[in-house]
C-alpha cells in the first residue's frame, strides 16, 4: 500500500470540541492522513476579521448555524431582520452559533462536514 502526503500546506479545522460533527471531521482527516491544526473558537475565540473573510468566501448565511440551540434560544427580535453585520456580531458574542466544522485550507473554505466533499478537497 502506498501512502502519499495529502497536504504540505496549512490546514486548520475550526470548531468546538464537544460536537459530534467535529468528531466525524477529525476522524476523517486522521484516517486520510491530513495534517491539521485545531482551533477551538468557543475556548480561544474568533476575531471579526476571520468571520468577515469567511463570510466573503461562503456567505454569512452558510456560517450562521440557525439550526443550533444557541441561535434558536435567541429572542425573536435578535433573529429578525438578519444581516451580515448582525450575524457576525452574534457569532462573535456566541461562537457556538458558527456552523461547524469550518475547514480552512489554502484557497478554499469548507463549512460543515460531508465525507465526499473532504475527499474531493484532498484528492
PyMOL commands that set and color helices and strands:
alter all, ss='L'
color gray80, all
select helices_A, chain A and resi 20-32+48-58+60-63+69-72+76-79+84-93+95-97+115-121
alter helices_A, ss='H'
color red, helices_A
select strands_A, chain A and resi 11-15+37-40+102-105+108-111
alter strands_A, ss='S'
color yellow, strands_A
deselect
rebuild
show_as cartoon
